C-alpha cells in the first residue's frame, strides 16, 4: 500500500462532484441549489489550492535536493 497523503480528500471530492452534478441537474427545480453550488465551488477551489501548494513544495524540495547534492559533490573536489 502506498503512502497516505496528509489530507486525503478523495472521498470528499467524490461527494462534492456528486453534489455538483445534482445541483446542475436540479438547479431550476430547487432555489436552495444556489447555496449548495457556493459550497461546491468553495471546496473545489480549496482543493485546487492545496494541490498547488503541494506541487510548489515538492518542486522546492527537489530544487533544494539538487543544490545540496551539487554542493556536496563540489565539496569533495
N, C-alpha and C positions, 0 to 999 in steps of 0.2 A: 504494500500500500504506500502511495506517495505521501510526501509531507503535507500536512494540513495548513492552509492559509490561516493567518491570524484572524481574519474576518472573512468567513465563508458566507457569501451572500447568494449562493446558487439557489437554495430553496426559496429565499425571499424573492429573488428575481423571477423565479418561475411563477410565484403567486402574483407578483406585480404585473408580469406580462399577461397572465390570465385575466387579472382585473382590468388591465388596459384594453384587452380585446373585448371584454364585457361592456366596458364603458363606451367603446367605439360602436358596438352593435346596438346598444340601448340608449345612446346619448339623447335621441329625440324623445324617447318614452319617459325618461326619468330626469327631472330637473336637478336632483341631487348628484347626478353624474358629473357635474362640473367640479364639485368638491373632490370627488374621487380622482378625477383627472389631474387636479392640482397635486394631490398626494403622489400619484403615479409619476408625474413629471419630476417632482422633488426627489423621490427615491432614485429614479433613473439618473438624474443629474449628480446626486451624491455618489452613486456607484461609479459613474464615469470619472469623477474627480478622484476617488480612491484608487482607481486603476491607473490614472495618470500619475498620481503621486507614487504608486508602486513602481511604475516604469521609470520615473525620474530617479528614484532612489536606487534602483537596480543599475541604471546607467552610471550614476555617480560612483557606486561601489565598484563597478567594472573598471571605470577610468582610474580610480584610486588604486586598484589592484595592479593595473598596468604601470602606473607611475612608481609604485612601491617596488614592483618587480624590476623595472629598469634601474631604479636607484640601487637596489641590492646587487644587481649584475655589475653596474659601474663601480660599486664599492670594492668588489673583488678584483677588479683590474689593477 
